[in-house]
Amino acid sequence: MNIALIGYGKMGKEIEQIAIERGHSIGLIIDITNQQDLSVEMLTQKSIDVAIEFTIPDSAFANYSICFQANVPVVSGTTGWLHAFNDVVEICTTQQKGFFYASNYSLGVNIFFALNKRLAQLMNPFNQYDVVLEEIHHTQKLDAPSGTAITLAEDIVKHIDRKKSWQLNDFTSTDNLQILAKRLGKIPGTHTITYDSDVDSIEISHIAKSRKGFATGAVLAAEFMKGKTGVYGMNDLLGL
């Protein structure tokens, strides 16, 4: 499979290594120095099968659009752009394009998502427990809260009737789920959910040790997407 990497930071380089180890080729690399090379003509000329996109929120949708015009499926790990998600779904549905999105590509995190949903369902009847979500990432991560934290928070709000929405850092109402977002050192990603009462606490955590787990998941998603149309996520890939 011939892959385009759109975004060539630390994650892009890790994805490149995993893809090559799995027998794929990298036909095109786009970073901040050659953004003009991301074009329909270049994607076609390089015979790109799938694009893996890890960039920034402001450029994500435009990057997808170029790939769609070239009939290249996109695997995206960029967060902070989801206000345009319905637009991507409409394009893929009406124009038969392919798109795979996950807020986190780690197998362990996606198992953690399932645990989070189940725990929220179990805790819903017990009003004596309040719940808070903390996420910690490296200082180079620009968006907050993380896409992973948003996914976790939305699942909690969906299943805990006493929580109406989520709120970042400045906590003003017990009707909201508080997300504490911290940016410290070189931490790849830690997410912790705590249910606390006067008598005890229940806590679940996922701690990423490196970017390798995320990169492997992204390459597996690219393999999954070759030749596909429609919108997919990690539940489709992993059968969760």
DRENDO-1510 file (C-alpha; in Angstrom, 1 decimal, always signed):
<recs>
REC; n; res; u; v; w
REC; 1; MET; +0.0; +0.0; +0.0 .
REC; 2; ASN; +1.2; +3.5; -0.9 .
REC; 3; ILE; +0.6; +6.0; +1.9 .
REC; 4; ALA; +0.6; +9.8; +2.0 .
REC; 5; LEU; +1.6; +11.3; +5.4 .
REC; 6; ILE; +0.0; +14.7; +5.9 .
REC; 7; GLY; +1.7; +16.0; +9.0 .
REC; 8; TYR; +5.3; +14.9; +9.7 .
REC; 9; GLY; +5.9; +15.7; +13.4 .
REC; 10; LYS; +6.7; +13.1; +16.0 .
REC; 11; MET; +3.5; +11.2; +15.3 .
REC; 12; GLY; +4.1; +11.3; +11.5 .
REC; 13; LYS; +7.6; +9.9; +11.9 .
REC; 14; GLU; +6.4; +7.1; +14.2 .
REC; 15; ILE; +3.6; +6.2; +11.7 .
REC; 16; GLU; +6.2; +6.2; +8.9 .
REC; 17; GLN; +8.4; +3.7; +10.8 .
REC; 18; ILE; +5.5; +1.4; +11.6 .
REC; 19; ALA; +4.1; +1.5; +8.0 .
REC; 20; ILE; +7.5; +0.6; +6.6 .
REC; 21; GLU; +7.9; -2.2; +9.1 .
REC; 22; ARG; +4.5; -3.6; +7.9 .
REC; 23; GLY; +5.6; -3.6; +4.3 .
REC; 24; HIS; +4.0; -0.3; +3.0 .
REC; 25; SER; +5.6; +2.5; +1.2 .
REC; 26; ILE; +5.4; +6.3; +1.9 .
REC; 27; GLY; +4.7; +7.9; -1.4 .
REC; 28; LEU; +4.2; +11.5; -0.2 .
REC; 29; ILE; +5.1; +13.4; +2.9 .
REC; 30; ILE; +3.6; +16.8; +3.6 .
REC; 31; ASP; +4.8; +19.1; +6.4 .
REC; 32; ILE; +4.9; +22.8; +7.1 .
REC; 33; THR; +7.7; +23.3; +4.5 .
REC; 34; ASN; +5.9; +21.9; +1.5 .
REC; 35; GLN; +2.1; +22.4; +2.1 .
REC; 36; GLN; +1.7; +23.4; -1.5 .
REC; 37; ASP; +2.5; +19.8; -2.6 .
REC; 38; LEU; -0.8; +18.6; -1.2 .
REC; 39; SER; -2.8; +18.6; -4.3 .
REC; 40; VAL; -5.1; +16.4; -6.4 .
REC; 41; GLU; -2.4; +16.2; -9.0 .
REC; 42; MET; +0.3; +15.1; -6.6 .
REC; 43; LEU; -1.9; +12.5; -4.9 .
REC; 44; THR; -2.8; +11.1; -8.3 .
REC; 45; GLN; +0.7; +11.3; -9.7 .
REC; 46; LYS; +2.1; +9.4; -6.6 .
REC; 47; SER; -0.7; +6.7; -6.9 .
REC; 48; ILE; -1.6; +7.2; -3.2 .
REC; 49; ASP; -3.9; +4.5; -1.8 .
REC; 50; VAL; -4.6; +6.1; +1.6 .
REC; 51; ALA; -3.7; +9.4; +3.4 .
REC; 52; ILE; -2.9; +9.5; +7.1 .
REC; 53; GLU; -3.5; +13.0; +8.4 .
REC; 54; PHE; -2.2; +14.3; +11.8 .
REC; 55; THR; -2.0; +18.1; +11.6 .
REC; 56; ILE; -3.8; +21.0; +13.3 .
REC; 57; PRO; -7.5; +21.8; +13.5 .
REC; 58; ASP; -7.4; +24.9; +11.2 .
REC; 59; SER; -6.0; +22.9; +8.3 .
REC; 60; ALA; -7.7; +19.5; +8.8 .
REC; 61; PHE; -10.9; +20.0; +6.7 .
REC; 62; ALA; -9.1; +21.5; +3.8 .
REC; 63; ASN; -6.7; +18.6; +3.8 .
REC; 64; TYR; -9.5; +16.1; +3.8 .
REC; 65; SER; -11.2; +17.9; +0.9 .
REC; 66; ILE; -8.1; +17.7; -1.3 .
REC; 67; CYS; -7.8; +14.0; -0.6 .
REC; 68; PHE; -11.5; +13.4; -1.3 .
REC; 69; GLN; -11.2; +15.2; -4.7 .
REC; 70; ALA; -8.4; +12.8; -5.6 .
REC; 71; ASN; -10.6; +9.8; -4.4 .
REC; 72; VAL; -8.0; +9.0; -1.7 .
REC; 73; PRO; -9.5; +7.7; +1.6 .
REC; 74; VAL; -8.4; +9.6; +4.7 .
REC; 75; VAL; -7.4; +8.4; +8.1 .
REC; 76; SER; -7.3; +11.3; +10.5 .
REC; 77; GLY; -6.1; +11.7; +14.1 .
REC; 78; THR; -6.4; +15.5; +14.2 .
REC; 79; THR; -8.5; +16.8; +17.0 .
REC; 80; GLY; -10.3; +20.1; +17.6 .
REC; 81; TRP; -12.1; +20.2; +14.2 .
REC; 82; LEU; -15.3; +18.3; +15.0 .
REC; 83; HIS; -17.6; +21.2; +14.3 .
REC; 84; ALA; -17.2; +20.2; +10.7 .
REC; 85; PHE; -17.7; +16.4; +11.2 .
REC; 86; ASN; -21.2; +16.4; +9.8 .
REC; 87; ASP; -19.9; +18.1; +6.7 .
REC; 88; VAL; -17.4; +15.3; +6.2 .
REC; 89; VAL; -20.1; +12.7; +6.7 .
REC; 90; GLU; -22.3; +14.3; +4.1 .
REC; 91; ILE; -19.5; +14.4; +1.6 .
REC; 92; CYS; -18.6; +10.8; +2.2 .
REC; 93; THR; -22.2; +9.7; +2.0 .
REC; 94; THR; -23.2; +11.7; -1.1 .
REC; 95; GLN; -19.9; +11.5; -3.0 .
REC; 96; GLN; -18.8; +8.0; -2.0 .
REC; 97; LYS; -15.6; +9.1; -0.3 .
REC; 98; GLY; -13.7; +7.3; +2.5 .
REC; 99; PHE; -13.0; +8.6; +5.9 .
REC; 100; PHE; -11.7; +7.1; +9.2 .
REC; 101; TYR; -11.6; +9.2; +12.4 .
REC; 102; ALA; -10.6; +8.4; +15.9 .
REC; 103; SER; -9.8; +10.7; +18.8 .
REC; 104; ASN; -7.3; +8.1; +19.8 .
REC; 105; TYR; -5.9; +5.2; +17.8 .
REC; 106; SER; -4.6; +3.1; +20.7 .
REC; 107; LEU; -6.1; -0.3; +21.2 .
REC; 108; GLY; -5.9; +0.1; +24.9 .
REC; 109; VAL; -7.7; +3.5; +24.8 .
REC; 110; ASN; -10.5; +2.1; +22.8 .
REC; 111; ILE; -10.9; -0.7; +25.4 .
REC; 112; PHE; -10.9; +2.1; +28.0 .
REC; 113; PHE; -13.7; +3.8; +26.1 .
REC; 114; ALA; -15.8; +0.7; +26.5 .
REC; 115; LEU; -15.0; +0.4; +30.2 .
REC; 116; ASN; -15.8; +4.1; +30.7 .
REC; 117; LYS; -19.3; +3.6; +29.1 .
REC; 118; ARG; -20.0; +0.6; +31.3 .
REC; 119; LEU; -18.8; +2.2; +34.5 .
REC; 120; ALA; -21.0; +5.3; +33.8 .
REC; 121; GLN; -24.0; +3.0; +33.3 .
REC; 122; LEU; -23.3; +1.3; +36.6 .
REC; 123; MET; -22.8; +4.6; +38.5 .
REC; 124; ASN; -25.9; +6.4; +37.1 .
REC; 125; PRO; -28.2; +5.4; +40.0 .
REC; 126; PHE; -25.8; +6.4; +42.7 .
REC; 127; ASN; -26.1; +10.2; +43.2 .
REC; 128; GLN; -23.7; +10.2; +46.1 .
REC; 129; TYR; -20.8; +9.9; +43.7 .
REC; 130; ASP; -19.6; +12.9; +41.7 .
REC; 131; VAL; -17.4; +12.3; +38.7 .
REC; 132; VAL; -14.4; +14.2; +37.4 .
REC; 133; LEU; -12.1; +13.6; +34.4 .
REC; 134; GLU; -8.4; +14.6; +34.2 .
REC; 135; GLU; -6.2; +14.5; +31.2 .
REC; 136; ILE; -2.5; +15.1; +31.1 .
REC; 137; HIS; -0.4; +15.6; +27.9 .
REC; 138; HIS; +2.9; +16.9; +26.8 .
REC; 139; THR; +3.4; +20.7; +26.5 .
REC; 140; GLN; +3.5; +20.6; +22.7 .
REC; 141; LYS; -0.2; +19.5; +22.5 .
REC; 142; LEU; -2.0; +22.6; +21.5 .
REC; 143; ASP; -5.7; +21.7; +21.9 .
REC; 144; ALA; -7.5; +21.2; +25.2 .
REC; 145; PRO; -9.3; +19.2; +26.2 .
REC; 146; SER; -7.9; +16.3; +24.2 .
REC; 147; GLY; -10.0; +14.5; +21.7 .
REC; 148; THR; -9.8; +11.4; +23.9 .
REC; 149; ALA; -11.0; +13.4; +26.9 .
REC; 150; ILE; -14.0; +14.7; +24.9 .
REC; 151; THR; -14.9; +11.2; +23.8 .
REC; 152; LEU; -14.8; +10.0; +27.4 .
REC; 153; ALA; -16.7; +13.0; +28.6 .
REC; 154; GLU; -19.5; +12.7; +26.1 .
REC; 155; ASP; -20.0; +9.1; +27.0 .
REC; 156; ILE; -20.2; +9.9; +30.7 .
REC; 157; VAL; -22.7; +12.7; +30.0 .
REC; 158; LYS; -24.7; +10.4; +27.9 .
REC; 159; HIS; -25.0; +7.7; +30.6 .
REC; 160; ILE; -25.0; +9.8; +33.8 .
REC; 161; ASP; -28.4; +11.6; +34.0 .
REC; 162; ARG; -27.2; +14.2; +36.6 .
REC; 163; LYS; -24.6; +15.5; +34.2 .
REC; 164; LYS; -25.9; +17.8; +31.4 .
REC; 165; SER; -22.7; +18.8; +29.7 .
REC; 166; TRP; -18.9; +18.9; +30.2 .
REC; 167; GLN; -16.9; +21.9; +31.3 .
REC; 168; LEU; -13.1; +22.6; +30.9 .
REC; 169; ASN; -11.2; +23.6; +34.0 .
REC; 170; ASP; -13.3; +26.4; +35.4 .
REC; 171; PHE; -15.9; +24.5; +37.3 .
REC; 172; THR; -19.2; +26.4; +37.9 .
REC; 173; SER; -22.0; +23.8; +38.2 .
REC; 174; THR; -22.4; +20.3; +39.6 .
REC; 175; ASP; -24.7; +19.7; +36.6 .
REC; 176; ASN; -21.6; +19.7; +34.4 .
REC; 177; LEU; -18.8; +17.2; +34.2 .
REC; 178; GLN; -15.5; +18.9; +35.0 .
REC; 179; ILE; -12.5; +18.2; +32.7 .
REC; 180; LEU; -9.1; +19.1; +34.2 .
REC; 181; ALA; -6.6; +19.5; +31.3 .
REC; 182; LYS; -2.9; +19.7; +32.2 .
REC; 183; ARG; +0.1; +20.1; +29.9 .
REC; 184; LEU; +3.3; +18.8; +31.5 .
REC; 185; GLY; +6.7; +17.7; +30.2 .
REC; 186; LYS; +6.8; +15.0; +27.6 .
REC; 187; ILE; +3.8; +12.9; +28.8 .
REC; 188; PRO; +2.3; +11.1; +25.8 .
REC; 189; GLY; -1.2; +10.9; +27.4 .
REC; 190; THR; -2.9; +10.1; +30.7 .
REC; 191; HIS; -6.6; +10.0; +31.2 .
REC; 192; THR; -8.2; +9.4; +34.6 .
REC; 193; ILE; -11.9; +9.2; +35.6 .
REC; 194; THR; -12.7; +9.4; +39.3 .
REC; 195; TYR; -16.1; +8.8; +41.0 .
REC; 196; ASP; -15.8; +10.2; +44.5 .
REC; 197; SER; -18.2; +10.0; +47.5 .
REC; 198; ASP; -17.8; +10.8; +51.2 .
REC; 199; VAL; -16.9; +7.2; +51.9 .
REC; 200; ASP; -14.8; +6.0; +49.0 .
REC; 201; SER; -13.6; +6.6; +45.4 .
REC; 202; ILE; -13.6; +4.6; +42.3 .
REC; 203; GLU; -11.0; +5.4; +39.6 .
REC; 204; ILE; -10.0; +4.1; +36.2 .
REC; 205; SER; -7.0; +5.3; +34.2 .
REC; 206; HIS; -5.3; +4.8; +30.9 .
REC; 207; ILE; -1.6; +5.7; +30.8 .
REC; 208; ALA; +0.1; +5.8; +27.4 .
REC; 209; LYS; +3.8; +4.9; +27.5 .
REC; 210; SER; +4.8; +6.0; +24.0 .
REC; 211; ARG; +3.4; +7.1; +20.7 .
REC; 212; LYS; +3.9; +3.6; +19.2 .
REC; 213; GLY; +0.5; +2.4; +20.2 .
REC; 214; PHE; -1.2; +5.3; +18.5 .
REC; 215; ALA; +0.9; +5.0; +15.4 .
REC; 216; THR; +0.2; +1.3; +15.0 .
REC; 217; GLY; -3.5; +1.9; +15.3 .
REC; 218; ALA; -3.3; +4.5; +12.6 .
REC; 219; VAL; -1.5; +2.2; +10.2 .
REC; 220; LEU; -4.0; -0.6; +10.9 .
REC; 221; ALA; -6.8; +1.9; +10.1 .
REC; 222; ALA; -5.1; +2.8; +6.8 .
REC; 223; GLU; -5.0; -0.9; +5.9 .
REC; 224; PHE; -8.7; -1.2; +6.8 .
REC; 225; MET; -9.6; +1.9; +4.6 .
REC; 226; LYS; -7.9; +0.9; +1.4 .
REC; 227; GLY; -10.6; +0.9; -1.3 .
REC; 228; LYS; -13.4; +1.7; +1.1 .
REC; 229; THR; -16.0; +4.5; +1.1 .
REC; 230; GLY; -18.1; +5.7; +4.0 .
REC; 231; VAL; -17.2; +6.9; +7.5 .
REC; 232; TYR; -15.6; +4.5; +10.0 .
REC; 233; GLY; -14.0; +4.5; +13.5 .
REC; 234; MET; -12.1; +2.2; +15.8 .
REC; 235; ASN; -15.2; +0.3; +16.8 .
REC; 236; ASP; -15.5; -0.8; +13.2 .
REC; 237; LEU; -11.8; -1.7; +13.0 .
REC; 238; LEU; -11.7; -3.6; +16.3 .
REC; 239; GLY; -15.2; -5.0; +16.4 .
REC; 240; LEU; -15.9; -3.5; +19.8 .
</recs>
